[in-house]
Each structure stands twice: as C-alpha cells, then as structure tokens.
Amino acid sequence: MSSGRRAGLPDVDVTDPLVLVVTGPVGRADVPRLCEELRLLLRGAGAAGRAAVPVDCDMGGLVRPGLAAVEAVAGLRLTALRHGGRLRLRNAPPELTELLSLAGLAEPR
C-alpha cells in the first residue's frame, strides 16, 4: 500500500486563522487584557496540543503606536506561543513596524 501526496501546496496553511483586532491607543495597562483575550481565543479554538494555530492580529486601528504597543506585541507573541498559537501582525502602522524593528522584534520576512 502506498500513500499518495496530500492535495494542495506544501507548507501552505489552509486553515482559517483566528483574528484578534487591536484598536485605539494602547497603554501598558491594556497589555494584560489583550493577552487574556488572546489566551481565551486560543482556548476556544482548542489550540492546546495541536500544531501552532495561526492568529492574525489586526493592528490597523491602532492609534499613536509607541513603546506600549511594542510591549503589547511582545506579550501577545509570548501568549500565543505558550497557548499553542502563532501570532502574525496584519495592517501594522509603519511607525509600529519601525519600533518593532528597532527593538529586535520585527517579523521575519
């Protein structure tokens, strides 16, 4: 008995990602709440024990990104990893992208 190749492209994630939307200004006090929202989102998706579940973090509504937003992204990435997820930033403002790069937290290309 032989097993055939799976249909589809290799290394392409065909599952619908979970989505976390971040809007408004983000302060340091918001970081624990955002991380808890992500944890609950991953728990609801049954992420524990599965391959890394993709989570798209839509940052398009972020206002005046600063160091607190960088702290939020770092916290969200750690939370995702701890709970079976993989965070991907979407629609990040250029200011945030630049700050993440300066902090050594830029997403790999």
Phi and psi restraints in degrees (range 20) as a CNS / XPLOR table:
assign (resid 1 and name C) (resid 2 and name N)
       (resid 2 and name CA) (resid 2 and name C) 1.0 -116.2 20.0 2
assign (resid 2 and name N) (resid 2 and name CA)
       (resid 2 and name C) (resid 3 and name N) 1.0 151.6 20.0 2
assign (resid 2 and name C) (resid 3 and name N)
       (resid 3 and name CA) (resid 3 and name C) 1.0 -104.7 20.0 2
assign (resid 3 and name N) (resid 3 and name CA)
       (resid 3 and name C) (resid 4 and name N) 1.0 131.9 20.0 2
assign (resid 3 and name C) (resid 4 and name N)
       (resid 4 and name CA) (resid 4 and name C) 1.0 -81.0 20.0 2
assign (resid 4 and name N) (resid 4 and name CA)
       (resid 4 and name C) (resid 5 and name N) 1.0 169.5 20.0 2
assign (resid 4 and name C) (resid 5 and name N)
       (resid 5 and name CA) (resid 5 and name C) 1.0 -70.5 20.0 2
assign (resid 5 and name N) (resid 5 and name CA)
       (resid 5 and name C) (resid 6 and name N) 1.0 146.9 20.0 2
assign (resid 5 and name C) (resid 6 and name N)
       (resid 6 and name CA) (resid 6 and name C) 1.0 -69.0 20.0 2
assign (resid 6 and name N) (resid 6 and name CA)
       (resid 6 and name C) (resid 7 and name N) 1.0 147.2 20.0 2
assign (resid 6 and name C) (resid 7 and name N)
       (resid 7 and name CA) (resid 7 and name C) 1.0 -71.1 20.0 2
assign (resid 7 and name N) (resid 7 and name CA)
       (resid 7 and name C) (resid 8 and name N) 1.0 152.5 20.0 2
assign (resid 7 and name C) (resid 8 and name N)
       (resid 8 and name CA) (resid 8 and name C) 1.0 99.4 20.0 2
assign (resid 8 and name N) (resid 8 and name CA)
       (resid 8 and name C) (resid 9 and name N) 1.0 175.7 20.0 2
assign (resid 8 and name C) (resid 9 and name N)
       (resid 9 and name CA) (resid 9 and name C) 1.0 -81.8 20.0 2
assign (resid 9 and name N) (resid 9 and name CA)
       (resid 9 and name C) (resid 10 and name N) 1.0 141.5 20.0 2
assign (resid 9 and name C) (resid 10 and name N)
       (resid 10 and name CA) (resid 10 and name C) 1.0 -68.9 20.0 2
assign (resid 10 and name N) (resid 10 and name CA)
       (resid 10 and name C) (resid 11 and name N) 1.0 147.6 20.0 2
assign (resid 10 and name C) (resid 11 and name N)
       (resid 11 and name CA) (resid 11 and name C) 1.0 62.4 20.0 2
assign (resid 11 and name N) (resid 11 and name CA)
       (resid 11 and name C) (resid 12 and name N) 1.0 24.6 20.0 2
assign (resid 11 and name C) (resid 12 and name N)
       (resid 12 and name CA) (resid 12 and name C) 1.0 -113.3 20.0 2
assign (resid 12 and name N) (resid 12 and name CA)
       (resid 12 and name C) (resid 13 and name N) 1.0 125.6 20.0 2
assign (resid 12 and name C) (resid 13 and name N)
       (resid 13 and name CA) (resid 13 and name C) 1.0 -80.4 20.0 2
assign (resid 13 and name N) (resid 13 and name CA)
       (resid 13 and name C) (resid 14 and name N) 1.0 115.7 20.0 2
assign (resid 13 and name C) (resid 14 and name N)
       (resid 14 and name CA) (resid 14 and name C) 1.0 -99.5 20.0 2
assign (resid 14 and name N) (resid 14 and name CA)
       (resid 14 and name C) (resid 15 and name N) 1.0 0.2 20.0 2
assign (resid 14 and name C) (resid 15 and name N)
       (resid 15 and name CA) (resid 15 and name C) 1.0 -82.6 20.0 2
assign (resid 15 and name N) (resid 15 and name CA)
       (resid 15 and name C) (resid 16 and name N) 1.0 149.5 20.0 2
assign (resid 15 and name C) (resid 16 and name N)
       (resid 16 and name CA) (resid 16 and name C) 1.0 -72.4 20.0 2
assign (resid 16 and name N) (resid 16 and name CA)
       (resid 16 and name C) (resid 17 and name N) 1.0 129.2 20.0 2
assign (resid 16 and name C) (resid 17 and name N)
       (resid 17 and name CA) (resid 17 and name C) 1.0 -75.3 20.0 2
assign (resid 17 and name N) (resid 17 and name CA)
       (resid 17 and name C) (resid 18 and name N) 1.0 154.7 20.0 2
assign (resid 17 and name C) (resid 18 and name N)
       (resid 18 and name CA) (resid 18 and name C) 1.0 -73.7 20.0 2
assign (resid 18 and name N) (resid 18 and name CA)
       (resid 18 and name C) (resid 19 and name N) 1.0 156.2 20.0 2
assign (resid 18 and name C) (resid 19 and name N)
       (resid 19 and name CA) (resid 19 and name C) 1.0 -129.4 20.0 2
assign (resid 19 and name N) (resid 19 and name CA)
       (resid 19 and name C) (resid 20 and name N) 1.0 129.3 20.0 2
assign (resid 19 and name C) (resid 20 and name N)
       (resid 20 and name CA) (resid 20 and name C) 1.0 -118.0 20.0 2
assign (resid 20 and name N) (resid 20 and name CA)
       (resid 20 and name C) (resid 21 and name N) 1.0 125.0 20.0 2
assign (resid 20 and name C) (resid 21 and name N)
       (resid 21 and name CA) (resid 21 and name C) 1.0 -106.1 20.0 2
assign (resid 21 and name N) (resid 21 and name CA)
       (resid 21 and name C) (resid 22 and name N) 1.0 127.4 20.0 2
assign (resid 21 and name C) (resid 22 and name N)
       (resid 22 and name CA) (resid 22 and name C) 1.0 -111.7 20.0 2
assign (resid 22 and name N) (resid 22 and name CA)
       (resid 22 and name C) (resid 23 and name N) 1.0 123.2 20.0 2
assign (resid 22 and name C) (resid 23 and name N)
       (resid 23 and name CA) (resid 23 and name C) 1.0 -131.0 20.0 2
assign (resid 23 and name N) (resid 23 and name CA)
       (resid 23 and name C) (resid 24 and name N) 1.0 162.2 20.0 2
assign (resid 23 and name C) (resid 24 and name N)
       (resid 24 and name CA) (resid 24 and name C) 1.0 73.5 20.0 2
assign (resid 24 and name N) (resid 24 and name CA)
       (resid 24 and name C) (resid 25 and name N) 1.0 -175.0 20.0 2
assign (resid 24 and name C) (resid 25 and name N)
       (resid 25 and name CA) (resid 25 and name C) 1.0 -73.3 20.0 2
assign (resid 25 and name N) (resid 25 and name CA)
       (resid 25 and name C) (resid 26 and name N) 1.0 143.2 20.0 2
assign (resid 25 and name C) (resid 26 and name N)
       (resid 26 and name CA) (resid 26 and name C) 1.0 -111.9 20.0 2
assign (resid 26 and name N) (resid 26 and name CA)
       (resid 26 and name C) (resid 27 and name N) 1.0 124.0 20.0 2
assign (resid 26 and name C) (resid 27 and name N)
       (resid 27 and name CA) (resid 27 and name C) 1.0 -108.0 20.0 2
assign (resid 27 and name N) (resid 27 and name CA)
       (resid 27 and name C) (resid 28 and name N) 1.0 171.0 20.0 2
assign (resid 27 and name C) (resid 28 and name N)
       (resid 28 and name CA) (resid 28 and name C) 1.0 -59.7 20.0 2
assign (resid 28 and name N) (resid 28 and name CA)
       (resid 28 and name C) (resid 29 and name N) 1.0 -33.4 20.0 2
assign (resid 28 and name C) (resid 29 and name N)
       (resid 29 and name CA) (resid 29 and name C) 1.0 -67.4 20.0 2
assign (resid 29 and name N) (resid 29 and name CA)
       (resid 29 and name C) (resid 30 and name N) 1.0 -19.2 20.0 2
assign (resid 29 and name C) (resid 30 and name N)
       (resid 30 and name CA) (resid 30 and name C) 1.0 -82.1 20.0 2
assign (resid 30 and name N) (resid 30 and name CA)
       (resid 30 and name C) (resid 31 and name N) 1.0 -18.6 20.0 2
assign (resid 30 and name C) (resid 31 and name N)
       (resid 31 and name CA) (resid 31 and name C) 1.0 -60.4 20.0 2
assign (resid 31 and name N) (resid 31 and name CA)
       (resid 31 and name C) (resid 32 and name N) 1.0 -49.4 20.0 2
assign (resid 31 and name C) (resid 32 and name N)
       (resid 32 and name CA) (resid 32 and name C) 1.0 -60.2 20.0 2
assign (resid 32 and name N) (resid 32 and name CA)
       (resid 32 and name C) (resid 33 and name N) 1.0 -37.5 20.0 2
assign (resid 32 and name C) (resid 33 and name N)
       (resid 33 and name CA) (resid 33 and name C) 1.0 -64.7 20.0 2
assign (resid 33 and name N) (resid 33 and name CA)
       (resid 33 and name C) (resid 34 and name N) 1.0 -44.4 20.0 2
assign (resid 33 and name C) (resid 34 and name N)
       (resid 34 and name CA) (resid 34 and name C) 1.0 -62.8 20.0 2
assign (resid 34 and name N) (resid 34 and name CA)
       (resid 34 and name C) (resid 35 and name N) 1.0 -41.9 20.0 2
assign (resid 34 and name C) (resid 35 and name N)
       (resid 35 and name CA) (resid 35 and name C) 1.0 -64.9 20.0 2
assign (resid 35 and name N) (resid 35 and name CA)
       (resid 35 and name C) (resid 36 and name N) 1.0 -38.1 20.0 2
assign (resid 35 and name C) (resid 36 and name N)
       (resid 36 and name CA) (resid 36 and name C) 1.0 -67.5 20.0 2
assign (resid 36 and name N) (resid 36 and name CA)
       (resid 36 and name C) (resid 37 and name N) 1.0 -40.0 20.0 2
assign (resid 36 and name C) (resid 37 and name N)
       (resid 37 and name CA) (resid 37 and name C) 1.0 -59.3 20.0 2
assign (resid 37 and name N) (resid 37 and name CA)
       (resid 37 and name C) (resid 38 and name N) 1.0 -42.8 20.0 2
assign (resid 37 and name C) (resid 38 and name N)
       (resid 38 and name CA) (resid 38 and name C) 1.0 -66.3 20.0 2
assign (resid 38 and name N) (resid 38 and name CA)
       (resid 38 and name C) (resid 39 and name N) 1.0 -42.5 20.0 2
assign (resid 38 and name C) (resid 39 and name N)
       (resid 39 and name CA) (resid 39 and name C) 1.0 -59.3 20.0 2
assign (resid 39 and name N) (resid 39 and name CA)
       (resid 39 and name C) (resid 40 and name N) 1.0 -45.3 20.0 2
assign (resid 39 and name C) (resid 40 and name N)
       (resid 40 and name CA) (resid 40 and name C) 1.0 -66.5 20.0 2
assign (resid 40 and name N) (resid 40 and name CA)
       (resid 40 and name C) (resid 41 and name N) 1.0 -36.9 20.0 2
assign (resid 40 and name C) (resid 41 and name N)
       (resid 41 and name CA) (resid 41 and name C) 1.0 -61.8 20.0 2
assign (resid 41 and name N) (resid 41 and name CA)
       (resid 41 and name C) (resid 42 and name N) 1.0 -45.2 20.0 2
assign (resid 41 and name C) (resid 42 and name N)
       (resid 42 and name CA) (resid 42 and name C) 1.0 -68.7 20.0 2
assign (resid 42 and name N) (resid 42 and name CA)
       (resid 42 and name C) (resid 43 and name N) 1.0 -38.9 20.0 2
assign (resid 42 and name C) (resid 43 and name N)
       (resid 43 and name CA) (resid 43 and name C) 1.0 -63.6 20.0 2
assign (resid 43 and name N) (resid 43 and name CA)
       (resid 43 and name C) (resid 44 and name N) 1.0 -41.7 20.0 2
assign (resid 43 and name C) (resid 44 and name N)
       (resid 44 and name CA) (resid 44 and name C) 1.0 -64.3 20.0 2
assign (resid 44 and name N) (resid 44 and name CA)
       (resid 44 and name C) (resid 45 and name N) 1.0 -26.8 20.0 2
assign (resid 44 and name C) (resid 45 and name N)
       (resid 45 and name CA) (resid 45 and name C) 1.0 -87.3 20.0 2
assign (resid 45 and name N) (resid 45 and name CA)
       (resid 45 and name C) (resid 46 and name N) 1.0 -2.4 20.0 2
assign (resid 45 and name C) (resid 46 and name N)
       (resid 46 and name CA) (resid 46 and name C) 1.0 65.8 20.0 2
assign (resid 46 and name N) (resid 46 and name CA)
       (resid 46 and name C) (resid 47 and name N) 1.0 41.1 20.0 2
assign (resid 46 and name C) (resid 47 and name N)
       (resid 47 and name CA) (resid 47 and name C) 1.0 -72.3 20.0 2
assign (resid 47 and name N) (resid 47 and name CA)
       (resid 47 and name C) (resid 48 and name N) 1.0 -25.0 20.0 2
assign (resid 47 and name C) (resid 48 and name N)
       (resid 48 and name CA) (resid 48 and name C) 1.0 -61.0 20.0 2
assign (resid 48 and name N) (resid 48 and name CA)
       (resid 48 and name C) (resid 49 and name N) 1.0 130.6 20.0 2
assign (resid 48 and name C) (resid 49 and name N)
       (resid 49 and name CA) (resid 49 and name C) 1.0 82.2 20.0 2
assign (resid 49 and name N) (resid 49 and name CA)
       (resid 49 and name C) (resid 50 and name N) 1.0 -0.5 20.0 2
assign (resid 49 and name C) (resid 50 and name N)
       (resid 50 and name CA) (resid 50 and name C) 1.0 -103.9 20.0 2
assign (resid 50 and name N) (resid 50 and name CA)
       (resid 50 and name C) (resid 51 and name N) 1.0 171.1 20.0 2
assign (resid 50 and name C) (resid 51 and name N)
       (resid 51 and name CA) (resid 51 and name C) 1.0 -61.6 20.0 2
assign (resid 51 and name N) (resid 51 and name CA)
       (resid 51 and name C) (resid 52 and name N) 1.0 157.8 20.0 2
assign (resid 51 and name C) (resid 52 and name N)
       (resid 52 and name CA) (resid 52 and name C) 1.0 -52.0 20.0 2
assign (resid 52 and name N) (resid 52 and name CA)
       (resid 52 and name C) (resid 53 and name N) 1.0 120.1 20.0 2
assign (resid 52 and name C) (resid 53 and name N)
       (resid 53 and name CA) (resid 53 and name C) 1.0 -82.5 20.0 2
assign (resid 53 and name N) (resid 53 and name CA)
       (resid 53 and name C) (resid 54 and name N) 1.0 126.0 20.0 2
assign (resid 53 and name C) (resid 54 and name N)
       (resid 54 and name CA) (resid 54 and name C) 1.0 -71.6 20.0 2
assign (resid 54 and name N) (resid 54 and name CA)
       (resid 54 and name C) (resid 55 and name N) 1.0 136.1 20.0 2
assign (resid 54 and name C) (resid 55 and name N)
       (resid 55 and name CA) (resid 55 and name C) 1.0 -126.9 20.0 2
assign (resid 55 and name N) (resid 55 and name CA)
       (resid 55 and name C) (resid 56 and name N) 1.0 116.9 20.0 2
assign (resid 55 and name C) (resid 56 and name N)
       (resid 56 and name CA) (resid 56 and name C) 1.0 -87.3 20.0 2
assign (resid 56 and name N) (resid 56 and name CA)
       (resid 56 and name C) (resid 57 and name N) 1.0 121.7 20.0 2
assign (resid 56 and name C) (resid 57 and name N)
       (resid 57 and name CA) (resid 57 and name C) 1.0 -102.6 20.0 2
assign (resid 57 and name N) (resid 57 and name CA)
       (resid 57 and name C) (resid 58 and name N) 1.0 104.2 20.0 2
assign (resid 57 and name C) (resid 58 and name N)
       (resid 58 and name CA) (resid 58 and name C) 1.0 -82.7 20.0 2
assign (resid 58 and name N) (resid 58 and name CA)
       (resid 58 and name C) (resid 59 and name N) 1.0 110.7 20.0 2
assign (resid 58 and name C) (resid 59 and name N)
       (resid 59 and name CA) (resid 59 and name C) 1.0 -101.5 20.0 2
assign (resid 59 and name N) (resid 59 and name CA)
       (resid 59 and name C) (resid 60 and name N) 1.0 11.4 20.0 2
assign (resid 59 and name C) (resid 60 and name N)
       (resid 60 and name CA) (resid 60 and name C) 1.0 -61.3 20.0 2
assign (resid 60 and name N) (resid 60 and name CA)
       (resid 60 and name C) (resid 61 and name N) 1.0 -26.4 20.0 2
assign (resid 60 and name C) (resid 61 and name N)
       (resid 61 and name CA) (resid 61 and name C) 1.0 -94.4 20.0 2
assign (resid 61 and name N) (resid 61 and name CA)
       (resid 61 and name C) (resid 62 and name N) 1.0 7.6 20.0 2
assign (resid 61 and name C) (resid 62 and name N)
       (resid 62 and name CA) (resid 62 and name C) 1.0 -68.8 20.0 2
assign (resid 62 and name N) (resid 62 and name CA)
       (resid 62 and name C) (resid 63 and name N) 1.0 134.4 20.0 2
assign (resid 62 and name C) (resid 63 and name N)
       (resid 63 and name CA) (resid 63 and name C) 1.0 -111.9 20.0 2
assign (resid 63 and name N) (resid 63 and name CA)
       (resid 63 and name C) (resid 64 and name N) 1.0 132.9 20.0 2
assign (resid 63 and name C) (resid 64 and name N)
       (resid 64 and name CA) (resid 64 and name C) 1.0 47.1 20.0 2
assign (resid 64 and name N) (resid 64 and name CA)
       (resid 64 and name C) (resid 65 and name N) 1.0 65.2 20.0 2
assign (resid 64 and name C) (resid 65 and name N)
       (resid 65 and name CA) (resid 65 and name C) 1.0 -64.0 20.0 2
assign (resid 65 and name N) (resid 65 and name CA)
       (resid 65 and name C) (resid 66 and name N) 1.0 133.8 20.0 2
assign (resid 65 and name C) (resid 66 and name N)
       (resid 66 and name CA) (resid 66 and name C) 1.0 -138.9 20.0 2
assign (resid 66 and name N) (resid 66 and name CA)
       (resid 66 and name C) (resid 67 and name N) 1.0 -157.1 20.0 2
assign (resid 66 and name C) (resid 67 and name N)
       (resid 67 and name CA) (resid 67 and name C) 1.0 -65.2 20.0 2
assign (resid 67 and name N) (resid 67 and name CA)
       (resid 67 and name C) (resid 68 and name N) 1.0 -29.2 20.0 2
assign (resid 67 and name C) (resid 68 and name N)
       (resid 68 and name CA) (resid 68 and name C) 1.0 -65.1 20.0 2
assign (resid 68 and name N) (resid 68 and name CA)
       (resid 68 and name C) (resid 69 and name N) 1.0 -35.7 20.0 2
assign (resid 68 and name C) (resid 69 and name N)
       (resid 69 and name CA) (resid 69 and name C) 1.0 -67.6 20.0 2
assign (resid 69 and name N) (resid 69 and name CA)
       (resid 69 and name C) (resid 70 and name N) 1.0 -36.8 20.0 2
assign (resid 69 and name C) (resid 70 and name N)
       (resid 70 and name CA) (resid 70 and name C) 1.0 -63.2 20.0 2
assign (resid 70 and name N) (resid 70 and name CA)
       (resid 70 and name C) (resid 71 and name N) 1.0 -44.1 20.0 2
assign (resid 70 and name C) (resid 71 and name N)
       (resid 71 and name CA) (resid 71 and name C) 1.0 -61.5 20.0 2
assign (resid 71 and name N) (resid 71 and name CA)
       (resid 71 and name C) (resid 72 and name N) 1.0 -38.8 20.0 2
assign (resid 71 and name C) (resid 72 and name N)
       (resid 72 and name CA) (resid 72 and name C) 1.0 -63.6 20.0 2
assign (resid 72 and name N) (resid 72 and name CA)
       (resid 72 and name C) (resid 73 and name N) 1.0 -45.0 20.0 2
assign (resid 72 and name C) (resid 73 and name N)
       (resid 73 and name CA) (resid 73 and name C) 1.0 -62.2 20.0 2
assign (resid 73 and name N) (resid 73 and name CA)
       (resid 73 and name C) (resid 74 and name N) 1.0 -43.5 20.0 2
assign (resid 73 and name C) (resid 74 and name N)
       (resid 74 and name CA) (resid 74 and name C) 1.0 -61.4 20.0 2
assign (resid 74 and name N) (resid 74 and name CA)
       (resid 74 and name C) (resid 75 and name N) 1.0 -45.0 20.0 2
assign (resid 74 and name C) (resid 75 and name N)
       (resid 75 and name CA) (resid 75 and name C) 1.0 -64.3 20.0 2
assign (resid 75 and name N) (resid 75 and name CA)
       (resid 75 and name C) (resid 76 and name N) 1.0 -40.9 20.0 2
assign (resid 75 and name C) (resid 76 and name N)
       (resid 76 and name CA) (resid 76 and name C) 1.0 -66.0 20.0 2
assign (resid 76 and name N) (resid 76 and name CA)
       (resid 76 and name C) (resid 77 and name N) 1.0 -38.8 20.0 2
assign (resid 76 and name C) (resid 77 and name N)
       (resid 77 and name CA) (resid 77 and name C) 1.0 -63.7 20.0 2
assign (resid 77 and name N) (resid 77 and name CA)
       (resid 77 and name C) (resid 78 and name N) 1.0 -44.3 20.0 2
assign (resid 77 and name C) (resid 78 and name N)
       (resid 78 and name CA) (resid 78 and name C) 1.0 -63.8 20.0 2
assign (resid 78 and name N) (resid 78 and name CA)
       (resid 78 and name C) (resid 79 and name N) 1.0 -42.9 20.0 2
assign (resid 78 and name C) (resid 79 and name N)
       (resid 79 and name CA) (resid 79 and name C) 1.0 -61.1 20.0 2
assign (resid 79 and name N) (resid 79 and name CA)
       (resid 79 and name C) (resid 80 and name N) 1.0 -44.2 20.0 2
assign (resid 79 and name C) (resid 80 and name N)
       (resid 80 and name CA) (resid 80 and name C) 1.0 -59.8 20.0 2
assign (resid 80 and name N) (resid 80 and name CA)
       (resid 80 and name C) (resid 81 and name N) 1.0 -47.1 20.0 2
assign (resid 80 and name C) (resid 81 and name N)
       (resid 81 and name CA) (resid 81 and name C) 1.0 -61.9 20.0 2
assign (resid 81 and name N) (resid 81 and name CA)
       (resid 81 and name C) (resid 82 and name N) 1.0 -41.8 20.0 2
assign (resid 81 and name C) (resid 82 and name N)
       (resid 82 and name CA) (resid 82 and name C) 1.0 -67.3 20.0 2
assign (resid 82 and name N) (resid 82 and name CA)
       (resid 82 and name C) (resid 83 and name N) 1.0 -24.6 20.0 2
assign (resid 82 and name C) (resid 83 and name N)
       (resid 83 and name CA) (resid 83 and name C) 1.0 -117.9 20.0 2
assign (resid 83 and name N) (resid 83 and name CA)
       (resid 83 and name C) (resid 84 and name N) 1.0 24.4 20.0 2
assign (resid 83 and name C) (resid 84 and name N)
       (resid 84 and name CA) (resid 84 and name C) 1.0 83.5 20.0 2
assign (resid 84 and name N) (resid 84 and name CA)
       (resid 84 and name C) (resid 85 and name N) 1.0 22.3 20.0 2
assign (resid 84 and name C) (resid 85 and name N)
       (resid 85 and name CA) (resid 85 and name C) 1.0 -117.1 20.0 2
assign (resid 85 and name N) (resid 85 and name CA)
       (resid 85 and name C) (resid 86 and name N) 1.0 173.7 20.0 2
assign (resid 85 and name C) (resid 86 and name N)
       (resid 86 and name CA) (resid 86 and name C) 1.0 -139.4 20.0 2
assign (resid 86 and name N) (resid 86 and name CA)
       (resid 86 and name C) (resid 87 and name N) 1.0 112.2 20.0 2
assign (resid 86 and name C) (resid 87 and name N)
       (resid 87 and name CA) (resid 87 and name C) 1.0 -81.2 20.0 2
assign (resid 87 and name N) (resid 87 and name CA)
       (resid 87 and name C) (resid 88 and name N) 1.0 133.6 20.0 2
assign (resid 87 and name C) (resid 88 and name N)
       (resid 88 and name CA) (resid 88 and name C) 1.0 -128.4 20.0 2
assign (resid 88 and name N) (resid 88 and name CA)
       (resid 88 and name C) (resid 89 and name N) 1.0 123.4 20.0 2
assign (resid 88 and name C) (resid 89 and name N)
       (resid 89 and name CA) (resid 89 and name C) 1.0 -79.0 20.0 2
assign (resid 89 and name N) (resid 89 and name CA)
       (resid 89 and name C) (resid 90 and name N) 1.0 139.0 20.0 2
assign (resid 89 and name C) (resid 90 and name N)
       (resid 90 and name CA) (resid 90 and name C) 1.0 -129.9 20.0 2
assign (resid 90 and name N) (resid 90 and name CA)
       (resid 90 and name C) (resid 91 and name N) 1.0 141.6 20.0 2
assign (resid 90 and name C) (resid 91 and name N)
       (resid 91 and name CA) (resid 91 and name C) 1.0 56.9 20.0 2
assign (resid 91 and name N) (resid 91 and name CA)
       (resid 91 and name C) (resid 92 and name N) 1.0 32.9 20.0 2
assign (resid 91 and name C) (resid 92 and name N)
       (resid 92 and name CA) (resid 92 and name C) 1.0 -69.6 20.0 2
assign (resid 92 and name N) (resid 92 and name CA)
       (resid 92 and name C) (resid 93 and name N) 1.0 133.0 20.0 2
assign (resid 92 and name C) (resid 93 and name N)
       (resid 93 and name CA) (resid 93 and name C) 1.0 -61.4 20.0 2
assign (resid 93 and name N) (resid 93 and name CA)
       (resid 93 and name C) (resid 94 and name N) 1.0 149.2 20.0 2
assign (resid 93 and name C) (resid 94 and name N)
       (resid 94 and name CA) (resid 94 and name C) 1.0 -56.2 20.0 2
assign (resid 94 and name N) (resid 94 and name CA)
       (resid 94 and name C) (resid 95 and name N) 1.0 -33.9 20.0 2
assign (resid 94 and name C) (resid 95 and name N)
       (resid 95 and name CA) (resid 95 and name C) 1.0 -63.3 20.0 2
assign (resid 95 and name N) (resid 95 and name CA)
       (resid 95 and name C) (resid 96 and name N) 1.0 -40.9 20.0 2
assign (resid 95 and name C) (resid 96 and name N)
       (resid 96 and name CA) (resid 96 and name C) 1.0 -68.3 20.0 2
assign (resid 96 and name N) (resid 96 and name CA)
       (resid 96 and name C) (resid 97 and name N) 1.0 -43.2 20.0 2
assign (resid 96 and name C) (resid 97 and name N)
       (resid 97 and name CA) (resid 97 and name C) 1.0 -57.8 20.0 2
assign (resid 97 and name N) (resid 97 and name CA)
       (resid 97 and name C) (resid 98 and name N) 1.0 -41.7 20.0 2
assign (resid 97 and name C) (resid 98 and name N)
       (resid 98 and name CA) (resid 98 and name C) 1.0 -66.9 20.0 2
assign (resid 98 and name N) (resid 98 and name CA)
       (resid 98 and name C) (resid 99 and name N) 1.0 -43.7 20.0 2
assign (resid 98 and name C) (resid 99 and name N)
       (resid 99 and name CA) (resid 99 and name C) 1.0 -62.6 20.0 2
assign (resid 99 and name N) (resid 99 and name CA)
       (resid 99 and name C) (resid 100 and name N) 1.0 -41.9 20.0 2
assign (resid 99 and name C) (resid 100 and name N)
       (resid 100 and name CA) (resid 100 and name C) 1.0 -62.4 20.0 2
assign (resid 100 and name N) (resid 100 and name CA)
       (resid 100 and name C) (resid 101 and name N) 1.0 -38.7 20.0 2
assign (resid 100 and name C) (resid 101 and name N)
       (resid 101 and name CA) (resid 101 and name C) 1.0 -64.2 20.0 2
assign (resid 101 and name N) (resid 101 and name CA)
       (resid 101 and name C) (resid 102 and name N) 1.0 -45.0 20.0 2
assign (resid 101 and name C) (resid 102 and name N)
       (resid 102 and name CA) (resid 102 and name C) 1.0 -62.5 20.0 2
assign (resid 102 and name N) (resid 102 and name CA)
       (resid 102 and name C) (resid 103 and name N) 1.0 -32.7 20.0 2
assign (resid 102 and name C) (resid 103 and name N)
       (resid 103 and name CA) (resid 103 and name C) 1.0 -85.4 20.0 2
assign (resid 103 and name N) (resid 103 and name CA)
       (resid 103 and name C) (resid 104 and name N) 1.0 -1.3 20.0 2
assign (resid 103 and name C) (resid 104 and name N)
       (resid 104 and name CA) (resid 104 and name C) 1.0 77.8 20.0 2
assign (resid 104 and name N) (resid 104 and name CA)
       (resid 104 and name C) (resid 105 and name N) 1.0 21.5 20.0 2
assign (resid 104 and name C) (resid 105 and name N)
       (resid 105 and name CA) (resid 105 and name C) 1.0 -114.7 20.0 2
assign (resid 105 and name N) (resid 105 and name CA)
       (resid 105 and name C) (resid 106 and name N) 1.0 16.3 20.0 2
assign (resid 105 and name C) (resid 106 and name N)
       (resid 106 and name CA) (resid 106 and name C) 1.0 -65.7 20.0 2
assign (resid 106 and name N) (resid 106 and name CA)
       (resid 106 and name C) (resid 107 and name N) 1.0 146.3 20.0 2
assign (resid 106 and name C) (resid 107 and name N)
       (resid 107 and name CA) (resid 107 and name C) 1.0 -69.8 20.0 2
assign (resid 107 and name N) (resid 107 and name CA)
       (resid 107 and name C) (resid 108 and name N) 1.0 141.1 20.0 2
assign (resid 107 and name C) (resid 108 and name N)
       (resid 108 and name CA) (resid 108 and name C) 1.0 -64.5 20.0 2
assign (resid 108 and name N) (resid 108 and name CA)
       (resid 108 and name C) (resid 109 and name N) 1.0 144.8 20.0 2
